[in-house]
Amino acid sequence: MLLPHPATLQQLIDRYEELQAREATKSATPEERRRLEDTTYTLCVSTGTRNIIDALRIARCYCGTSAGQMTTAA
């Protein structure tokens, strides 16, 4: 399976975490919720997974993010 460049995956991880944080505090706009859905989908497709938890795990591993830097996915 082809994986995107680590920098691209890192950008997706960062975008997901930012949008997820806004959603968790109920301050996300409808546009931000849509971007969160799109980012979730893109992470899953990019990593060949079907759920965001697995997608984040694989993306972080591929990017070399240490376990101590990882946050819990909702």
Protein Blocks (a to p, Z undefined) as FASTA:
>chain_A
ZZddfklmmmmmmmmmmmmmmmmnopacfklmmmmmmmmmmmmmmnopabfklmmmmmmm
mnopafklpccdZZ
